[in-house]
Structures are given as C-alpha cells and as structure tokens.
Amino acid sequence: MTAKLKKVYIKSYGCQMNVYDGQKMADLLKPHGYRITDTYDDADVSILNTCHIREKAEHKVFSDLGRLNTVKKDRKNQEDNNDMIIAVGGCVGQAEGEEITRQAPYVDMVFGPQSYHRLPEMLAQIEQKVKGKRRKIVDTQFPAISKFDFLPAANETPASAFLVVQEGCDKFCHFCVVPYTRGSEYSRSAKTILEEAKHLISLGAKEITLLGQNVNGYHGEGPDGSEWSLGRLIYALAELDGIKRIRYTTSHPLDMHDELYNAHRDVPMLMPFLHLPVQSGSDLILNAMNRKHTAADYLKIIEKLCIACADIKFSSDFIVGYPGETNKDHKDTLELIKNVGYVQSYSFKYSPRPGTPASILQTQVAEDIKSERLTELQDLINAQQIAFNQSMVGQTMEVLFEREGKIPGQVVGKTAYMQSVTLNGDSSLFGNLLSVRISNGYGNSLSGERI
Ligand code: SF4
C-alpha cells in the first residue's frame, strides 16, 4: 500500500526572493511525500513565508495566523482529528523568533530564510510526538554552510523563472531590516548558477531574472577561480542555448560597475528595463538614510545606462515621509522622478521597523502629511506610466506569454518593459515570445493583436 501524500500550503509574502524561497520549499518537500495545495482548508502543513519590510506586511501575517488557528481548532473537534502543523518562515520568523510562539502558541515551527533547507527534517521532528504532544521548533540560525548546497533542482518552471545569485546585504540603510533578517552578502559560484540556468531552460524557461538583495553587488567565484561580477555573469548566461531574456533585481546604485554597463550595451537578451531604487531625491534624506550617494550621483548612473542602452527605462522604490523629510525634500524627490522619467515605481509611506536606526528618530513625519505626499508622488508616477503605455500604441512589441487573463479566452504576457499585455488566445501560447501590435495603452497594462 502506498503512503498517503500529505498536503502542504505555502503562502509567500513580499519580494521575488520570497517567491523563489517558497518554490524551493515546495521542491524540498515533494520527495518527502508532500504535495502542494493552494488552500489551507485541507492542508496537513501550512507555511507562511513572511516579509518584514513594512509594518503592514507583518500585521497581515498575524491575521493569517488567526485564520489558520480557527481551522486547527475546528479539526480538533472532528472525528479524524487531522491536526495541522503551522509554520512561520521568512523574515518575520527570523526577526521575531520565539516571540511568535509566545504571541501565537498554536504555531508549531518558526524558521528564518537561512534555515529552510532543513524543512523536511524539522517537520519529521515535529511529527514525532512526545507523550502525545508536539515539540516546537524555532530555528533562526545563520548556518556556516550555505543553504544553496542543499536545495534541490526544480522539476518544473514558468516561462519566466527566478534564479537567486546573491543574498543578504552589508549596506545597512537606516530604514531597512534586511541586513538583520537575511544576513551579510553572499554570492553563489558562477558554476552553480550557470548549471541552474541550464536546467531551468531545459524545463522551458525563456526568461531568467537573477535575484539578490544587492544583485549588482554579486561577486561570486568564476569557473576559472577568479571573482566574477554580475556583468561578467550576464555575458556567460547570454551564451546559453535557448535563453531569450535576462533581467536582474534588486540593485543598489553604488554597485553599478563597468562590466554591467557594457552588458547593457552588448547583450541583446538583457532587457532594457532596470529597477534601480533611489528611495528619495533629497541629498539630506539620502544621507540620513545612509544610502551613501547623492541625487546627482544617481543621475550620473542613469545617464551612463542611457548611453549604454538608448531605449532603457527605469523603475524605483520610494519611501515617503522618512523621519525629518521636509516639503522641500519631498519636492526634490518629485523633481528627480520627472528627470529620470520613471515608467513604473513602488512607493510607500515610511513605517518604522523595530531595531533599525530610523525607527528611534524623534523627527517622525505625521501620518496625514505622509498620505498627502504619497498621493502626490503616486499621481506623478501614474501619469508618467500612462503616458509611456500610451506611447506604445501602434508599435510592435515582443511579448512573452505566461498565463490566462481575467476574461476567459484571453492570455497575458510581458513586454521587455514588464508591461502586462492581454491578447485573445489560449494556453497554447504560454512560453512563446510573440510579436504583438499594441492597440491600447492603459494605466497598468496594454492590449494588442498578434501579428
Ligand atoms: S541596500 Fe539598503 S534597502 Fe537594500 S536591502 Fe540593503 S539595507 Fe535594505
């Protein structure tokens, strides 16, 4: 008789790195008799793979935990008493550790981003009840051996795949928890990255997005023993048979380097769209944030990228209402947004993160001022985004199709600039890079017809 497959529900919050980690957790658990379910209602194990970057994301975790606990309690009253294991992973797990099991005693396991390769082992330990009771596990270590040595190869991939090349951060921006939750910068060897890329392409990936908290600070060992930069790595990736598109995210302006500018000039597969967060356009605020560059330094980098690749476009992250931000600082940010001409961006009101230097500053900006500034900034970026989308009308764009649209009979793909394009078609188009004539440009998307 074959053993019953256990069902595991994994919910990833936040950044693409977390999405990658969530996929790797699934890959790790499948050989151990687990199959993925997309609802926690019938899950044997529920894992919340959390994000700590903003207060709102953290609150969401605790409200989701409350929902899981309701299911867990209901199960106790049922005949088969199929108890659910509840686990909290990711950056909230790392930052809060045992505090989570104090606040939510029904949580069975807490682990950080550097220990999830031990998931099958930790789950097996929890399942071995001692005197009818489950033990709790809290593992927030930064192990000496990299988790990447233990992660299994994927057995399926979307057409647009993520590949982590670098993790962690040594920059210590004064608002950010990442250096504390992900640890210091670590780069994987170029050999393991190229092998993983080849494997993803063999499974059907056409586009690979290289991921890292400071991805352009990548400095891994090359096959010849020398240190490779991200630019060097991109040149090598572009030589792999079958790769059509390369992207990388998230970058720090200070880590841009000559080989990377050259890659933007020379490598046609490297997409002409770069997410290069600046956070603020005010030198005073950039200094207070410990970003270690000025607005003028940033603009010089943008100029070099535009010289390397004439049609490159940019997106950024913005923090509005950082402690001490004045109206003049805010206006400087709006000015920079116009100068760069961002065609997309992510913007948020500053929220203090415990343990970061900015959280204890006495110069916190009032919520209503933050809200006003955020609206003004988002209105400007939205206007730039719509203008850019509308400028595409009548043009022919290469679009990589990946998923069904909201309306039956439509499929959705992405342009080089990460714009979503809808088209009449079916799933036979998935994984195809097709020429599409753009007929409409909207706020967040385009629509078109296949040529
Ligand atoms: S560079 Fe700054 S914002 Fe980015 S992960 Fe590091 S500390 Fe956080």
Boltz pocket constraint, residues with backbone or C-beta under 6 A from the ligand:
constraints:
  - pocket:
      binder: B
      contacts: [[A, 169], [A, 170], [A, 171], [A, 172], [A, 173], [A, 176], [A, 177], [A, 178], [A, 179], [A, 213], [A, 214], [A, 252]]
      max_distance: 6.0
